[in-house]
Amino acid sequence: MPKHIMSVYTSVVFLLVATLCGCNKFLDVRPKDKVPQPELFKDAQGFKDALNGVYLGIDKPTGSAALFGLYTGNLSMSMLSTLAYDYDNAATANVGSNSSFFLTLASYNYADATIKAEQMYIWNGMYYNIANINNLLSQIDDKKGVFKGDDYNRIKGEATALRALLHFDLARMFGQAPLKGMNEPAIPYVTRYGVTATPFVSLSNALDSCIRDLSAAKDILAQTDTSAVLKAVDDPFTSYTQNHMNYWAVEALMARVYLYKGDMINADKYAKAVIASGKFPLITSNVALQTNAVRDRLFSQELVFSVYSSNLKTYNLNLFNKSSGTPLQVLATKGATPTAADSVGNKYLYYRKGSGAASDYRFISWFDKSTGGVQVPSKYFQDDNLPYYLQGNVPVIRVSEMYYIAAEAANANGDIPTGVMFLNNVRQARGLPALNASGINYADSLSSEIMAEYRKEFVQEGQTFFYYKRLNKDLKQVTTTAAAVPAGVYTFPIPDAENEYNH
């Protein structure tokens, strides 16, 4: 097992989470205490608290010196979005927060001490949470008698699925691109609780292990109540389905993993299962419109799984909605002369160029003025009148991605009309006109349209970087960045201490 995680296994503690009322999200609490492991796992509430501790852990910063958290920071709006060139001005000194971090990151300088440290915190933080999951799973079967209803299956299923999610994203960051490095060592896939070292496995083996965990989680969660997507209910632990690794999130992640593995048949199968469930319908109007009394900027009914953070307002204020300093921006124009060849910014390039249009709800509603009066991406703005269920969410899996996967699978099978149909489902739900299937005669043409959708849909969310990596795209070409892009940009370096330990 990774060296940095061994201390976690010798002395693991979980956050004790206060009892919640039904109106609260199960994670909208502050850590109240830390309790010894035997005491924690004496009853069902202890297991719930332990799982809640993992959900908290994939939000919060991963070390005392870490600049950003995991899924609500580096894996979304911070590191991965910057590497995908979501922000036109990231390569400018002192944008966002943390001094030169974004400038160095936008230069793809992984040798920089600050960048190396932040990538190390990602590695350590992910494995710390995996350690906590494995501890929970190592004890839950022996305590099955303490559970009522479907709590045993819910906790075990979610924990197993979270283990797959964390390993998958570690493999996507620290393993090589699948088209060139499927058989190369990627990460340790850790399933045991203890201090025994776990060797690195190939990317292919890591993906297979993810699929095994997800298949097991799917079977377990199928035994729980999957009749509805819940918001606030009397039992806080079952509230807010979309903030749990729920049954449909497992199917969606299976589609994502199979796609990364190159198994289009199974990727298509699970993507369509999520779509067919009808639990996460595409929006039918612009719910994020600025004139709405309540702006649902994330199109929240479409979120299959999102990480909840009570700190999201702070994250957003530090990076985008700044009252002073320079926020990260997606610019409509880069210069003062919009007609100049070099004056077009990413907002125009992503949303208006080619098959895009000014009618795109994302173009209209995902960019606002910050408190400092500067146009910024505004997905994560926390409006004062925002209803509770819309607060604090950072998307991890959207149902729109399932349509993109189905479109890509159809395209790979030579069925361009079906691929265009799935893509049009999302385009029309975003206020765009449907693409004319007869005008898309080549697989490459449909692939280009799918890539354009990823760039528009996942701004600030990090998934575009993984899309580029999966297909081993020329990052400089697809992002139009002016920076020199090194050959190994898609593979985060394994932390130095980890390499020393494993060799």
C-alpha positions in Angstrom: 0.0 0.0 0.0 1.2 3.6 -0.6 3.7 4.6 2.0 1.9 7.8 3.0 -1.2 5.8 3.8 0.4 3.3 6.2 -0.1 5.6 9.2 -3.8 5.8 8.4 -4.1 2.1 8.7 -2.3 1.9 12.0 -4.4 4.6 13.6 -7.6 5.4 11.7 -10.2 7.7 13.2 -13.5 8.8 11.7 -15.4 12.0 12.1 -18.3 11.8 14.5 -21.2 13.4 12.7 -23.9 15.0 14.7 -27.5 13.7 14.4 -29.2 15.7 11.6 -32.8 16.8 11.2 -34.6 15.8 8.0 -34.3 19.3 6.5 -30.5 19.1 6.3 -28.2 17.4 3.9 -26.5 14.5 5.7 -23.1 16.2 5.4 -24.1 19.8 6.4 -22.4 19.5 9.7 -19.1 20.4 11.3 -16.8 17.6 12.6 -17.7 17.4 16.3 -15.2 14.9 17.6 -13.0 12.0 16.8 -13.7 8.7 18.3 -11.7 5.4 18.6 -12.4 2.8 16.0 -14.0 0.1 18.3 -16.4 2.7 19.7 -17.3 4.0 16.2 -18.4 0.7 14.8 -20.5 -0.5 17.7 -23.8 0.4 16.0 -25.4 1.4 12.7 -25.0 5.1 13.4 -21.3 4.6 13.7 -21.1 3.1 10.3 -23.2 5.9 8.9 -20.8 8.4 10.6 -17.9 6.6 9.1 -19.3 6.7 5.6 -20.2 10.4 6.1 -16.6 10.9 7.0 -15.5 9.7 3.6 -18.0 12.0 1.8 -16.6 14.9 3.9 -13.1 13.7 3.0 -13.5 13.9 -0.7 -14.5 17.6 -0.3 -12.1 19.0 2.2 -8.4 19.9 1.5 -6.2 16.8 1.6 -3.5 18.0 3.9 -2.7 20.9 6.2 -0.7 22.6 3.4 -3.0 21.6 0.5 -4.3 24.6 -1.5 -7.5 22.9 -2.6 -9.8 20.0 -1.8 -10.4 16.9 -3.9 -13.6 16.7 -5.9 -14.6 20.2 -4.9 -11.3 21.6 -5.9 -8.4 20.0 -7.8 -10.6 17.4 -9.6 -13.1 20.0 -10.7 -12.8 23.8 -10.8 -9.1 24.1 -9.9 -6.3 21.8 -11.3 -8.1 19.7 -13.9 -10.1 22.7 -15.3 -6.9 24.7 -15.6 -5.1 21.9 -17.4 -7.9 21.6 -19.9 -7.5 25.4 -20.5 -11.0 26.3 -19.3 -9.7 29.6 -18.2 -8.2 32.1 -20.7 -6.3 34.1 -18.1 -4.9 31.2 -15.9 -1.5 31.8 -17.4 -1.4 35.3 -15.8 0.3 36.1 -12.5 -1.8 36.3 -9.4 -5.2 35.1 -10.8 -7.7 33.4 -8.6 -5.9 32.7 -5.3 -2.6 31.3 -4.1 -0.3 33.6 -6.0 1.4 31.9 -8.9 -0.3 28.5 -8.7 -2.5 28.9 -11.7 0.2 30.6 -13.8 2.6 27.6 -13.1 -0.1 25.0 -13.7 -1.2 26.6 -17.0 2.4 26.3 -18.1 2.2 22.5 -17.4 5.2 22.7 -15.1 4.8 19.6 -13.0 8.4 19.9 -11.7 7.4 23.1 -9.8 7.5 22.4 -6.0 4.0 23.8 -5.4 2.4 21.7 -8.2 4.3 18.6 -7.1 3.1 19.1 -3.6 -0.6 19.6 -4.7 -0.5 16.5 -6.8 1.0 14.6 -3.8 -1.9 15.8 -1.7 -4.3 14.5 -4.2 -2.6 11.1 -4.1 -2.5 11.0 -0.3 -6.0 12.3 0.1 -7.5 9.8 -2.2 -5.7 6.9 -0.5 -6.6 8.2 2.9 -10.2 8.0 2.0 -9.7 4.5 0.4 -8.2 3.5 3.7 -11.2 4.6 5.6 -13.5 2.8 3.2 -11.5 -0.4 3.5 -11.7 -0.1 7.3 -15.5 0.2 7.2 -15.8 -2.7 4.7 -13.6 -4.9 6.8 -16.0 -4.7 9.7 -19.5 -4.3 8.3 -20.3 -7.9 7.6 -19.5 -8.9 11.2 -21.9 -6.3 12.5 -24.7 -6.9 10.1 -27.1 -7.6 13.0 -26.9 -4.0 14.2 -28.6 -2.6 11.0 -32.3 -2.1 10.3 -34.1 -1.7 7.0 -31.8 -1.4 4.0 -29.1 0.5 5.8 -26.6 -2.4 5.6 -26.9 -2.6 1.9 -26.9 1.1 1.4 -23.7 1.7 3.4 -21.8 -1.3 2.0 -22.9 -0.6 -1.6 -22.0 3.1 -1.4 -18.7 2.4 0.2 -17.8 -0.2 -2.4 -18.8 2.2 -5.2 -16.8 5.0 -3.7 -13.7 2.8 -3.5 -14.1 2.2 -7.3 -14.6 6.0 -8.0 -11.5 7.0 -6.1 -9.3 4.4 -7.7 -10.6 5.2 -11.1 -9.8 8.8 -10.8 -6.4 8.0 -9.4 -5.8 5.8 -12.4 -7.0 8.6 -14.7 -4.6 11.1 -13.2 -1.5 9.0 -12.4 -1.8 6.3 -15.1 -0.9 6.8 -18.7 -3.5 7.5 -21.4 -5.4 4.3 -22.2 -4.6 4.4 -25.9 -0.9 4.1 -25.2 -0.4 2.8 -21.7 -3.1 0.2 -20.9 -0.5 -2.4 -19.8 1.8 0.0 -18.0 1.9 0.2 -14.2 -0.6 2.8 -13.0 -1.6 2.7 -9.3 -2.0 0.3 -6.3 -5.6 -0.9 -6.1 -6.0 -1.3 -2.4 -8.8 -3.5 -1.1 -7.5 -4.6 2.3 -7.2 -2.8 5.6 -3.8 -3.2 7.1 -0.2 -2.2 6.8 0.9 -4.6 4.0 2.2 -2.8 1.0 0.1 -3.1 -2.2 2.0 -3.3 -5.5 1.2 -1.2 -8.5 -1.0 -2.8 -11.1 -1.4 -2.0 -14.8 -4.1 0.5 -15.9 -6.0 -2.4 -17.4 -6.0 -4.3 -14.1 -7.0 -1.2 -12.2 -10.0 -0.7 -14.5 -11.0 -4.3 -14.2 -10.8 -3.9 -10.4 -13.0 -0.8 -10.6 -15.5 -2.8 -12.6 -15.5 -5.7 -10.1 -16.2 -3.2 -7.2 -18.9 -1.4 -9.2 -20.6 -4.7 -10.2 -20.7 -5.7 -6.6 -22.0 -2.3 -5.5 -24.7 -2.4 -8.2 -25.9 -5.8 -6.9 -25.9 -4.6 -3.3 -27.6 -1.3 -4.0 -30.3 -3.0 -6.1 -31.6 -4.4 -2.8 -32.2 -0.9 -1.5 -35.2 1.4 -2.2 -34.5 2.7 -5.7 -38.0 3.9 -6.3 -37.2 7.6 -6.3 -34.6 10.3 -6.2 -35.1 11.9 -2.8 -34.5 15.4 -1.4 -35.3 16.0 2.3 -36.9 13.1 4.1 -37.3 12.1 7.7 -34.2 9.9 7.7 -31.3 12.3 7.0 -29.0 9.5 5.8 -31.3 8.6 2.9 -32.0 12.3 2.1 -30.5 13.9 -1.1 -29.9 10.9 -3.2 -27.8 12.8 -5.6 -25.2 13.5 -2.9 -24.8 9.7 -2.4 -23.1 7.2 -4.7 -26.5 5.9 -5.5 -27.6 2.9 -7.7 -27.8 5.0 -10.9 -24.4 6.7 -10.1 -22.9 3.2 -10.0 -24.3 2.5 -13.5 -23.2 5.8 -14.8 -19.6 5.2 -13.4 -19.6 1.8 -15.0 -20.4 3.5 -18.3 -17.5 5.9 -17.8 -15.0 3.1 -16.8 -16.0 0.8 -19.7 -15.6 3.8 -22.1 -12.1 4.5 -20.7 -11.3 0.8 -21.1 -12.5 0.9 -24.8 -15.4 -1.4 -24.2 -18.0 0.4 -26.2 -20.7 -2.3 -25.9 -20.8 -2.1 -22.1 -20.3 1.6 -22.0 -23.3 2.0 -24.2 -25.3 -0.5 -22.2 -24.9 1.3 -18.8 -25.2 4.8 -20.2 -28.5 3.9 -21.8 -29.7 2.3 -18.5 -29.2 5.5 -16.7 -31.0 7.5 -19.4 -33.8 5.0 -19.5 -34.3 5.2 -15.7 -35.9 8.6 -16.2 -34.6 9.6 -12.8 -32.4 12.5 -14.1 -34.3 14.1 -16.9 -32.7 16.7 -19.1 -34.0 20.2 -18.4 -36.7 21.5 -20.8 -36.2 25.3 -20.2 -33.4 27.6 -19.1 -33.7 27.1 -15.3 -30.5 29.2 -14.9 -31.9 32.3 -16.6 -30.7 35.5 -14.9 -34.3 36.8 -14.7 -35.4 33.7 -12.7 -36.2 34.4 -9.0 -34.3 31.1 -8.3 -31.4 30.3 -10.6 -30.6 26.6 -10.9 -27.2 27.2 -12.4 -26.1 23.5 -12.3 -29.3 22.1 -14.0 -29.5 20.1 -10.8 -32.2 17.6 -11.8 -29.5 16.2 -14.2 -26.9 15.5 -11.6 -26.5 11.8 -11.1 -23.9 12.3 -8.4 -22.5 15.5 -6.9 -20.3 16.1 -3.9 -21.8 18.4 -1.3 -19.7 21.0 0.3 -20.7 23.6 2.9 -17.6 25.5 1.9 -18.5 26.0 -1.8 -19.3 29.6 -1.3 -15.8 30.2 0.0 -14.2 28.3 -2.8 -16.2 30.3 -5.3 -15.3 33.6 -3.7 -11.6 32.8 -3.7 -11.5 31.8 -7.4 -14.3 33.5 -9.3 -16.7 35.8 -7.5 -13.9 37.9 -6.1 -14.5 41.5 -4.9 -10.9 42.4 -5.5 -7.9 41.0 -7.3 -8.2 39.0 -10.6 -10.6 36.1 -10.8 -10.3 33.2 -13.2 -12.2 34.0 -16.4 -13.6 32.5 -19.5 -13.4 35.5 -21.8 -15.7 36.5 -24.6 -12.8 38.4 -26.2 -9.2 38.5 -25.3 -8.5 42.0 -26.7 -10.2 45.3 -27.1 -11.0 44.7 -30.8 -13.5 41.8 -31.1 -13.1 41.6 -34.9 -9.3 41.0 -34.6 -8.2 37.5 -35.4 -6.6 37.0 -32.0 -9.3 38.6 -29.9 -11.7 35.7 -29.6 -11.9 34.2 -26.1 -12.9 30.7 -25.0 -16.5 31.7 -24.2 -17.0 32.6 -27.9 -14.9 29.7 -29.2 -16.6 27.0 -27.1 -20.2 28.2 -27.3 -20.7 30.2 -30.5 -18.2 28.8 -33.0 -19.2 26.2 -35.6 -22.5 24.5 -34.6 -22.9 26.7 -31.5 -25.2 29.6 -31.1 -26.0 32.5 -28.8 -29.2 30.7 -27.8 -27.2 28.1 -25.8 -28.5 28.2 -22.3 -24.9 27.7 -21.0 -23.6 30.6 -23.0 -26.5 32.8 -21.7 -26.5 31.8 -18.0 -23.1 30.3 -16.9 -21.3 33.7 -16.9 -22.0 36.7 -14.7 -20.3 39.7 -13.2 -18.4 39.0 -10.0 -18.8 41.3 -7.0 -15.8 43.1 -8.4 -17.7 43.8 -11.7 -15.7 41.3 -13.8 -17.3 38.7 -16.1 -16.5 35.2 -14.7 -17.8 31.6 -15.0 -20.7 31.5 -12.4 -21.8 27.9 -12.1 -20.9 27.8 -8.5 -22.3 31.2 -7.4 -24.4 30.6 -4.2 -27.2 33.2 -4.6 -28.7 34.4 -1.3 -32.2 33.1 -2.2 -30.9 29.7 -3.4 -33.1 26.9 -2.0 -31.4 24.5 0.3 -31.4 21.5 -2.1 -29.5 23.6 -4.7 -26.8 24.7 -2.4 -23.2 23.4 -2.1 -23.2 20.9 -5.0 -20.2 20.2 -7.2 -21.1 17.8 -10.1 -19.2 14.5 -10.5 -21.5 12.7 -12.9 -24.1 14.4 -15.1 -26.7 12.6 -17.1 -25.7 14.6 -20.2 -22.4 12.6 -20.2 -24.5 9.4 -20.6 -25.9 10.9 -23.8 -22.4 11.7 -25.0 -21.3 8.2 -24.3 -24.2 6.7 -26.2 -23.5 9.0 -29.1 -19.8 8.0 -29.1 -20.7 4.3 -28.9 -23.1 4.6 -31.9 -20.5 6.5 -33.8 -17.9 3.8 -33.1 -20.4 1.3 -34.5 -20.9 3.2 -37.7 -24.4 4.4 -36.7 -24.0 8.1 -37.2 -27.7 8.9 -37.2 -28.2 7.3 -33.8 -25.1 9.1 -32.5 -26.5 12.4 -33.8 -29.8 11.7 -32.1 -28.3 11.2 -28.7 -26.2 14.4 -29.1 -29.2 16.3 -30.3 -31.1 15.3 -27.1 -28.6 17.4 -25.1 -28.2 20.2 -27.6 -32.0 20.8 -27.8 -32.1 20.7 -24.0 -29.6 23.5 -24.0 -31.6 25.7 -26.4 -29.5 24.8 -29.5 -30.9 23.7 -32.8 -30.7 20.0 -33.7 -27.8 18.9 -35.9 -28.8 17.7 -39.3 -27.7 14.0 -39.4 -27.6 14.0 -43.1 -25.0 16.7 -43.0 -22.7 14.7 -40.8 -21.3 12.0 -43.1 -18.1 11.0 -41.3 -17.3 9.6 -37.9 -14.7 12.3 -37.4 -17.3 15.0 -37.9 -19.5 13.5 -35.2 -16.5 13.1 -32.9 -15.7 16.8 -33.3 -19.3 17.7 -32.3 -19.0 15.4 -29.2 -15.8 17.1 -28.2 -17.4 20.5 -28.6 -20.1 19.4 -26.3 -17.7 18.2 -23.6 -15.9 21.6 -23.7 -19.2 23.5 -23.3 -20.9 21.2 -20.8 -18.0 20.5 -18.3 -16.4 23.9 -17.9 -15.3 24.2 -14.3 -15.9 20.5 -13.7 -12.7 18.8 -14.8 -14.1 16.1 -17.1 -12.9 17.7 -20.3 -9.3 17.0 -19.3 -10.1 13.3 -18.9 -11.9 13.3 -22.3 -8.8 14.7 -24.0 -6.6 12.2 -22.1 -8.8 9.2 -23.0 -8.5 9.9 -26.7 -4.8 11.1 -26.3 -5.7 14.4 -28.0 -2.9 16.9 -28.8 -3.6 19.1 -25.8 -2.0 22.2 -27.4 -4.0 21.8 -30.5 -7.4 21.2 -28.9 -7.0 23.9 -26.3 -5.2 26.5 -28.4 -3.1 27.3 -25.4 0.0 29.4 -26.1 2.0 27.4 -23.5 4.5 24.7 -24.5 2.8 21.4 -23.6 5.3 18.6 -22.6 4.8 15.1 -23.8 3.9 13.6 -20.4 1.3 16.2 -19.5 -1.5 13.6 -19.2 0.3 11.6 -16.5 0.7 13.1 -13.1 4.1 12.1 -11.5 3.9 9.5 -8.7 5.0 11.3 -5.5 8.7 11.1 -4.9 8.4 9.4 -1.5 6.0 6.8 -3.0 8.6 5.9 -5.7 11.3 5.6 -3.1 9.1 3.3 -1.0 8.1 1.1 -3.9 11.6 0.7 -5.2 
